[in-house]
């Protein structure tokens, strides 16, 4: 359409026969070309739309997958960090328990070593005492067998020395002192005699009384040694049990410690792997988001460009059709007249100011391809051929055109200012809404992460509470069974001890009522089986000791089991209370997060609706302000050039004389 004036003038100068016919042909050709270009462009635009939709969907799907993957990785990372913290605490607890058990075992070893050392020393002392007593008794028995015969002085001296040693020992501090001292005194009184008879010894110191005292001391020493041996055996047994218990605990703790360290190392490897995957996922999501944003921006801009192109093409086709219709309907006999005007212009070209104006107008029209200037050129031709006040008419036409251009320029300036302000304000609103949406999305993501974490924590705490209840139930059942077993064992051992003690009492009362029964059985008559009885009583005493030992162990085990049960039950109650409290506050946190998330989602929806409204309005503004064949700056420069040219033409007319006007009028009349 903008090329029409140039086409008309060129055709008029090239052909003097029928330029309008040539114009119609050119219009048809141009319309066909524009239509074909539109079809090609529409096909290209359809391909573009398909590409935009496919790539946008693909990137959106990748972003969704990245978000889900990121959420999973963050949840895994949080769980791994929690597991690491728990495992660190477990390792610290095991290390403390190992150190404590090792210290306790070392202390027990030191105590047992000291006790055993004391026992060995005491046992050696008692063995020496028993050996001394047995030797002394043998000396007295030998002396007693030499009835009424003089006793060997050396034997009596040895006996005296032995008794002297015993007097210095601990065994005779409580009993038998008088008899032994009397024997020593009698021995000292007879030092100068070469020998001493039994009768004399009995009269002086009482050998029989000394022997009874020594036998009593021997029995006591052997009893003390047996008691010490049993005590040592029991102490060693308790130490062995304690050592076994501590060794088992150390073995289990070290085994668990090694396992915990392996688990911690595994958690650290998982943490490093998850952190790497999470960082890679974030980078991929950022890249996909940037790509999606670029696709959307490019596609929206190309859609706007296509819409403007379609509108412009439709306007151009409409203008071409209308021009063709006007030419065909209204230019019937105008060709001849147009040639006459061209001849007039040619004859006046070198002298007439109107010709100068026409030449300048044609130059402006050709340069700017403006239909308005072409129309003005035609009107000036018509005014010049009318012959009536040509200058006034031409100047009027130019002034009118200047006024129209000025009015159009002002309108375009106002439109440009409005477009600039509205675009700036709308883009600012768009960016504000987008920023708010991004903030709400970030807040929503954080709340969803909090909800996922709280949900996982609730499930974990509830599972741990269930495990605590199961463990406490098993402990209660086991404690009941252990206590029942203890009651039965206690009754059995107490009854066994009581029975053994009664049997020992009966046997001792029978075999101990007459000392002769144990010393001088009468041949040929019934005598008490003192030897067998002594063995039986010894076995009963061993059984009593064993029963008493087992009873003590059962009671000790029961006490320890009760302490362990009560301590563990207390720890379970504390742990349960802590977990129930944690569960309570975690559920409250979850409820608050879910409520906040619902509010954020509502705000996000409302903000999206507002953004959609802003985008719709911005599209209208862009359609109005951007979809132009030429920019405002180009149109402004063109308008200023046209105004300058018209002012110059008007100035030419203002400066010409009336003589020039008369020359033009004369030429016009002759034609």
C-alpha positions, 0 to 999 in steps of 0.5 A, spaced: 500 500 500 505 504 501 508 503 494 502 505 491 504 512 489 511 510 487 507 505 482 502 510 479 507 515 478 512 510 475 507 507 470 505 514 468 512 516 466 513 510 463 507 509 459 502 514 455 497 509 453 493 506 459 497 506 466 491 504 470 491 497 467 498 496 469 497 499 476 491 493 476 496 488 474 501 490 479 496 490 485 494 483 483 501 481 483 502 484 489 496 481 493 498 474 490 505 475 493 502 477 500 497 471 500 503 466 499 507 469 504 502 469 509 501 461 507 508 460 508 508 464 515 502 461 517 505 454 516 512 456 519 508 459 525 504 452 526 511 448 526 513 453 531 507 453 536 508 445 536 515 446 538 514 451 543 508 446 546 512 440 546 519 443 549 515 447 554 511 440 556 518 436 556 521 442 560 515 442 565 516 435 566 523 435 567 522 440 572 517 436 576 521 430 576 527 434 579 522 437 584 520 430 586 527 428 586 530 434 590 524 432 595 526 425 596 534 427 596 532 432 602 528 427 606 534 422 605 539 427 607 535 429 613 534 422 615 541 420 614 543 426 618 539 424 624 541 417 623 548 419 624 547 423 630 543 417 633 549 413 631 554 418 634 550 418 641 550 410 640 558 410 639 559 415 645 555 411 650 558 404 648 565 407 648 563 410 655 560 403 657 567 399 655 571 404 659 567 403 665 567 395 664 574 395 663 576 399 669 571 395 673 574 389 671 581 391 672 579 393 679 576 387 681 582 383 678 586 387 683 582 386 689 582 378 687 589 378 687 590 382 694 585 377 697 588 371 694 595 373 696 592 374 703 589 367 703 595 364 701 599 367 707 593 365 711 593 358 709 601 357 709 600 360 716 595 355 718 598 349 715 604 351 719 600 351 725 597 344 723 603 341 722 606 344 729 600 341 732 600 334 729 608 334 731 606 336 738 601 331 739 605 325 736 610 327 741 605 327 747 602 320 744 609 317 744 611 319 751 604 317 753 606 310 750 612 309 754 608 308 761 612 308 767 618 309 763 623 315 763 621 319 757 627 321 752 629 328 754 630 330 747 623 329 745 621 332 751 625 338 749 622 338 742 615 338 745 617 344 750 619 348 744 613 346 740 609 348 745 613 355 746 611 356 739 604 355 740 604 360 746 606 365 741 601 364 736 594 366 735 591 359 736 592 359 744 590 366 745 583 364 747 583 357 750 588 352 753 593 357 755 593 354 763 595 347 761 600 349 756 604 354 761 603 349 766 607 344 762 612 349 760 613 351 767 614 343 769 619 342 763 623 348 766 623 345 773 626 339 771 631 342 766 637 339 770 634 332 770 636 327 765 629 325 763 622 325 766 617 319 767 609 320 764 607 320 771 612 325 773 610 329 767 602 328 769 603 331 776 607 337 773 604 339 767 598 334 765 600 331 759 593 329 757 591 336 758 596 338 754 594 333 748 587 335 749 588 342 748 593 341 742 587 336 739 582 342 740 587 347 737 588 342 731 581 341 730 580 349 730 586 350 725 583 345 720 576 348 721 579 355 720 583 352 714 577 349 711 572 355 712 578 359 709 578 355 703 571 355 702 571 362 702 577 363 697 573 358 693 566 362 693 570 369 692 574 366 686 567 363 683 564 370 684 570 373 681 570 368 675 562 370 674 563 377 675 569 377 670 565 372 665 559 377 665 564 383 664 568 380 659 561 378 655 559 385 656 566 388 653 565 383 647 558 385 646 560 392 646 566 392 642 562 388 637 556 393 637 561 399 637 565 396 631 558 395 628 556 402 629 562 405 626 561 401 620 554 404 620 556 411 621 561 410 615 556 408 611 551 413 613 557 418 611 558 415 604 550 416 603 550 423 606 556 425 601 553 421 595 546 424 596 549 431 597 552 430 590 546 428 587 542 434 590 547 439 588 546 436 581 539 436 581 539 443 583 543 445 577 539 441 572 533 444 575 536 451 574 538 449 567 531 447 565 528 453 569 532 458 565 531 454 558 523 454 560 523 461 561 527 462 555 522 458 551 516 461 553 519 468 552 521 467 545 515 463 543 510 469 546 514 474 542 514 470 536 506 469 537 506 477 538 510 478 532 506 473 528 499 476 530 502 483 528 504 480 522 497 477 520 494 484 522 498 488 518 498 483 512 490 483 512 490 490 512 495 490 506 491 486 502 484 490 504 488 496 502 490 493 495 483 490 494 480 497 495 485 501 491 484 496 485 476 497 486 477 504 486 482 505 480 477 500 476 471 504 478 473 511 478 479 512 473 475 511 467 477 518 463 483 520 468 489 518 464 488 523 458 487 529 463 493 526 468 498 526 461 496 533 460 498 535 467 504 532 466 505 536 460 504 542 464 508 540 469 514 539 464 513 546 461 513 550 467 519 545 470 524 550 469 520 557 471 514 556 475 514 555 483 508 551 482 513 546 478 518 546 483 513 545 489 510 539 485 517 536 484 519 537 491 512 533 493 514 528 488 521 527 491 518 526 498 512 521 496 518 517 492 522 517 498 517 516 504 512 512 500 507 516 503 500 515 500 498 522 503 503 525 499 501 522 493 494 524 494 497 531 496 501 531 489 495 529 485 491 535 489 496 540 487 496 538 480 488 539 480 489 546 483 494 548 478 490 546 472 484 550 474 487 557 473 483 560 479 488 563 484 493 557 484 498 559 489 492 560 494 489 553 493 496 550 493 498 554 499 492 552 502 493 545 501 500 545 503 497 548 510 492 543 511 497 538 510 501 541 515 496 541 520 494 534 519 501 532 520 502 536 526 495 533 529 497 526 527 504 527 530 501 530 536 497 524 537 502 519 535 506 522 541 501 522 546 500 514 544 507 513 545 507 516 551 501 512 553 504 506 551 511 507 555 507 509 561 502 503 561 508 498 559 512 500 564 507 500 569 504 493 567 511 490 567 512 492 574 506 489 576 508 483 572 514 483 575 511 484 582 506 478 582 512 474 579 516 476 585 511 474 590 509 468 586 516 466 587 516 467 594 510 464 595 513 458 591 519 458 596 515 458 602 511 453 600 517 448 598 519 449 605 513 448 608 512 441 604 519 440 606 517 441 614 511 437 613 515 431 610 520 431 615 514 432 621 511 426 618 517 422 617 519 424 624 512 422 627 512 415 623 519 414 627 517 416 634 510 412 633 514 406 631 519 407 637 514 408 642 511 401 639 518 398 640 518 401 647 512 398 649 513 391 646 520 391 649 517 393 656 512 387 655 517 382 654 521 385 660 515 384 664 514 377 662 521 375 663 521 379 670 515 375 672 518 368 670 525 370 673 521 372 680 517 365 680 523 361 678 527 365 684 522 363 689 522 356 687 529 356 688 530 360 694 525 355 697 528 349 695 535 351 697 533 354 704 529 347 705 536 343 703 540 348 708 535 346 713 535 339 712 542 338 712 543 342 718 538 338 722 542 332 719 549 334 721 546 336 728 543 329 729 549 326 727 553 330 732 549 329 738 549 322 737 557 321 735 559 327 740 555 325 746 561 320 749 568 322 747 570 314 748 566 313 742 570 316 737 577 314 741 576 307 743 571 302 740 571 296 744 572 289 740 567 284 740 561 289 741 557 294 737 561 301 736 559 307 733 561 308 726 565 314 728 569 314 721 564 313 717 560 318 721 565 323 720 565 322 712 558 323 712 558 329 716 564 332 712 559 331 706 553 334 709 557 340 711 560 341 704 553 340 701 550 345 706 556 350 704 554 348 696 546 350 698 548 356 702 553 358 696 547 357 691 542 360 695 546 366 696 548 366 688 540 366 687 539 371 692 544 376 689 542 374 682 535 376 684 537 382 687 541 384 681 535 382 676 531 387 680 535 392 679 537 391 672 529 391 671 527 397 675 533 401 672 531 399 665 523 400 666 525 407 669 529 409 663 523 406 658 519 410 662 523 417 661 524 415 654 517 414 653 515 420 656 520 424 652 518 421 645 510 422 647 512 429 648 516 430 642 510 426 638 505 431 641 509 437 639 511 434 632 504 433 631 502 441 633 508 443 628 505 438 622 498 442 623 501 449 623 505 447 617 499 444 613 495 450 615 500 455 613 501 451 606 494 451 605 494 459 606 500 459 602 497 455 596 490 460 597 495 466 596 499 463 590 492 461 587 490 468 588 496 471 586 496 467 579 489 470 577 492 477 578 498 475 574 494 472 569 489 479 569 496 483 568 499 478 563 492 479 559 492 486 559 500 487 557 498 483 551 493 488 549 498 493 550 503 490 546 498 489 541 496 496 541 503 499 542 508 494 539 505 491 533 507 496 528 510 496 521 515 502 523 517 504 530 515 510 533 522 513 532 522 511 525 515 514 524 517 521 528 523 522 523 519 520 517 514 525 519 519 531 521 522 530 514 515 530 511 513 537 515 520 540 513 519 538 506 512 541 506 514 548 509 520 548 504 515 548 499 510 553 502 516 558 503 517 557 495 510 559 494 510 565 499 517 568 496 514 568 489 511 574 485 505 575 482 508 575 475 510 568 476 503 566 477 501 570 471 505 566 467 502 560 469 495 562 468 497 564 461 500 557 459 494 554 462 489 558 458 493 556 452 493 549 453 
